[in-house]
Amino acid sequence: MTIAPDDMRQGASLLYRAMRDFVQSTDDTLPGKFEITKEGIVLDMMSPSKPHELTVLRVRKRLEQVMPEVLVAHTGEPDVEDEPEGIMRRPDVMVITEAEMEGDGSFDPRSIVAAVEIVSRSNPDNDWVSKVRDYPLIGIPIYAIFDPRTGTGAVLTDIHPTPDGPRYATRKDFVYGEDVTIGDWTISTDNLPRYKDS
């Protein structure tokens, strides 16, 4: 017996909804942050550290100083969700119009102007590998990564098709202390904290 493509899509959608229901049921009851990728549920067990959260705060404030008033650098919930792709993410900072924040439900990833992630000490591959794959797949045009482990980062742009699916074509690396351009906005990376060796 062969499985028809529609049956496969329906099965994948049911599996995704089951994972999403689990993730939503665990909010505020289990430690860590849950997200859904093509591989399944990702859990970042570590509570965000002060350097991580301070980086989120400083990047958000710096972006909001240079962006037009109709845009916000939002942190927190709700998630960014693309059910057909089976992906649900929660960027550390997302640039989005204030109007998109009205109403209920998850954010449509195609409404996100840019996603910013601060690399986790406990699971760096989630930011440097999985999200580099997932964000262009769900249509987020700009992805900026800040890495407090190394004091470096990168801005990825220009989604283009590849045999493995949509990917970012352009990567601009930066070192803390340099100015970095995310979309149309340039911010300083001065005084961003680094993780201390454990």
Residue pairs with C-beta under 8 A, 6 or more apart in sequence:
3 11
12 86
13 83
13 84
13 86
15 86
16 36
16 83
16 86
17 83
19 36
19 40
19 41
20 36
20 81
20 83
20 88
22 34
22 41
23 34
23 35
23 36
23 41
23 88
26 34
27 34
31 45
31 47
32 43
32 44
32 45
32 46
32 47
33 43
33 44
33 90
34 41
34 42
34 43
35 41
35 42
35 44
35 79
35 88
35 89
35 90
35 126
36 42
36 86
36 87
36 88
36 89
37 87
37 89
37 130
37 134
38 85
38 86
38 87
38 133
38 134
39 130
42 123
42 126
42 130
44 120
44 122
44 123
44 126
45 122
45 123
46 120
46 121
46 122
46 123
48 56
48 120
49 121
49 195
50 193
51 148
51 193
51 194
51 195
51 196
52 92
52 118
52 120
52 121
52 148
54 192
54 193
55 118
55 146
55 148
55 192
55 193
56 75
56 92
56 93
56 118
58 191
58 192
59 73
59 93
59 116
59 118
59 146
59 187
59 192
60 73
60 75
60 93
61 73
62 187
62 188
63 73
63 93
63 95
63 116
63 182
63 185
63 187
64 72
64 73
65 187
66 185
66 186
66 187
67 73
67 95
67 185
70 97
70 98
70 99
71 95
71 96
71 97
71 98
71 113
72 95
72 96
72 97
72 98
72 101
73 93
73 94
73 95
73 116
74 93
74 94
74 95
74 96
74 101
75 92
75 93
75 94
76 90
77 90
78 105
78 106
78 107
79 88
79 89
79 90
79 106
79 107
80 88
80 89
80 90
80 91
80 94
80 106
80 107
80 108
80 109
80 112
80 115
80 138
80 140
81 87
81 88
81 89
81 106
81 107
81 108
81 109
82 88
82 108
82 109
82 137
82 138
82 139
85 137
85 138
87 109
87 134
87 137
87 138
88 106
89 109
89 115
89 131
89 134
89 135
89 138
91 112
91 115
91 116
91 117
92 116
92 117
92 118
93 115
93 116
93 117
94 107
94 112
94 113
94 114
94 115
94 116
95 112
95 113
95 114
95 115
95 116
95 142
95 182
95 183
96 107
96 111
96 112
96 113
97 111
97 113
100 107
100 108
100 111
109 135
109 138
109 139
109 140
110 138
110 139
112 140
112 141
113 141
113 142
113 183
114 140
114 141
114 142
114 143
114 144
114 182
114 183
115 131
115 135
115 140
115 142
115 143
115 144
116 143
116 144
116 145
116 146
116 182
117 127
117 131
117 143
117 144
117 145
117 146
118 127
118 146
118 147
118 148
119 127
119 128
119 145
119 146
119 147
119 148
119 149
120 126
120 127
121 148
121 149
121 195
124 147
124 149
127 145
127 147
128 145
128 147
131 143
132 143
132 156
132 168
133 165
133 167
135 143
135 156
135 168
136 143
136 156
136 159
136 165
136 166
136 167
136 168
137 165
137 166
139 159
139 166
141 157
141 159
142 155
142 156
142 157
142 182
142 183
143 155
143 156
143 157
143 168
144 153
144 154
144 155
144 156
144 180
144 182
145 153
145 154
145 155
145 156
146 153
146 189
146 192
147 153
148 192
148 193
148 194
148 195
149 194
149 195
151 175
151 176
151 177
151 192
151 194
152 173
152 174
152 175
152 176
153 173
153 174
153 176
153 180
153 189
154 171
154 172
154 173
154 174
155 171
155 172
155 174
155 180
155 181
155 182
156 168
156 170
156 171
157 168
157 169
157 170
157 172
158 168
158 169
158 170
159 166
159 167
159 168
159 169
160 166
160 167
160 168
160 169
172 180
172 181
174 180
174 189
175 189
176 189
176 190
176 192
176 194
177 189
177 190
178 189
179 186
179 187
179 188
179 189
180 186
180 187
180 189
